[in-house]
Amino acid sequence: MDKELLLKSHFHFIGIGGIGMSAIAMGLLKKGYSVSGSDLVKNNETNKLEQLGAEIFTSQIRENIEFITSKFKNKLINFVVSSAIKPKNEELSYCREKNLTIKHRSEILAMLMQTYTALAVAGSHGKTSTSTFLSTILELCTHNSSSITGGIIPIYNSNCHLENTKFLVAEVDESDGTINTYKSDIGIINNIDFDHCDHFSNLSEVISSFKDFAANSKKLLINFDCETTRNNFDSDSKWSNTKADSVAYAIIPSEINASHTIGKYYENGNFISSLNIPIPGLHNLSNITAAIAASRMVGVDFIEIKKNIKFLKLPKKRFEFRGQIHQRNLYDDYAHHPSEIKETIKLGRLFIKKKRNNESQKSRLIVIFQPHRYSRVKQFAKEFAEELSKADIIYLTSIYGAGEGNEDKINSKIITDLIYKQNKNVSYINNYHEITKKFYELTKEGDLILNMGAGDCHNFWSMLNDKQLNE
């Protein structure tokens, strides 16, 4: 980075506490830029940023912008937003009124990527897990890698680890069409599904957006097992978990259980070695295969990869075991699309099977699901019902709107009624306070409870613990 530019630039993030925004803000601080930001809620991320020297506001009012413009008047100030920030936000509308420089978060991440060999992880599902696996492999094998992701990577205990390294793993987001901003040395496409109905009208628009990303990647690595990816993108570098011939990289599983996956690793159709991977689930195996393939594409020795594979861990909120309360095991997962719910429930079944083999007590798979966005529920109600009904008992809470309006009066009861046609063990419970209050009526000893969603549902574990303390 240009030293003079560092001294002359300041970045103010409107909505700095989000997992993606905070990672970029942290990256800028580590590069020596001055940073400030606002968010209505303080969290771990804003606390970390404050410790690194960022100025954090807990309001979003025009006075914050006036303060920043006067304090840093000798600097070029960039006001950074994500697509989650609405036009009526007081800080944003004041910036527009005063004709100040507004940048989208994607532009800042793209700028940070420029000075590295950038490996950009894209796709509808599994981006954070793939970024985590790839970051872990590159860190342990090369000690020359950085990372900016939308999740907490266990090896760094952070969503941002930015040093003066050769490699940078960046998780890039397709949800708002800004994916065409990124230029990468290796572009990875995990899979493509129709989602983000607030921005895209159909699958073709999503594919078109990924085509822009592919065009900006010097080399493209794609998932052969995803039909949409296979049929719409051409690349010499493909991975698979179903076949070893006609793809560059493959892991064919021979055993998948609740604690690990064993598979045979191939390159260009040639068997290389067996691998014992400490992560369960076929969807995770796909993400791990992508991470190994990308590492091989940048020249990492396979022997090094095999040696370090035992250190792989899932990021937080990806089938994350939160703990046990009165013989009930609670897991958190970020699944908020029907395809993700399908895989997470399958993984839950693996854990139930393991328990049944070890204990005589019959375990039930209970799902608590907080739907995310009215537009997504409207589009996928049938698909949500189809996948959720595969649990033994299902509790749905009210929809986490993520700032969306609800002109169509969409609610969770639409899904509840559809599930009821397939599985009678379903109830709508308005919120997590109600679930916490009735927790022991709704569950019993031996249950595996899967708490899923992308909203504020992950506070449930601390709510249950508070209940314990107050009893």
Secondary structure, DSSP 4 states (H G I P E B T S, - for coil): --HHHHHHEEEEEETTTSHHHHHHHHHHHHTT-EEEEE-SS--HHHHHHHHTT-EEESS--HHHHHHHHHHTTTSEEEEEE-TTS-TT-HHHHHHHHTT--EEEHHHHHHHHHTTSEEEEEE-SS-HHHHHHHHHHHHHHHHS-EEEEEEEEETTTTEEEE--S-SEEEEE---TTSGGGG--EEEEEE-------TTT-SSHHHHHHHHHHHHHTEEEEEEETTSHHHHHH---SEEEESS-STTSSEEEEEEEE-SS-EEEEEEETTEEEEEEEES---HHHHHHHHHHHHHHHHTT--HHHHHHHGGG--PPTTSSEEEEEETTEEEEEE---SHHHHHHHHHHHHHHHHHHHHH-SSPP-EEEEEE-B-HHHHHHHHHHHHHHHTTSSEEEE---B-TT---TT---THHHHHHHHTT-S-EEE-S-HHHHHHTHHHH--TT-EEEEEESSSGGGHHHHHHHHHHH-
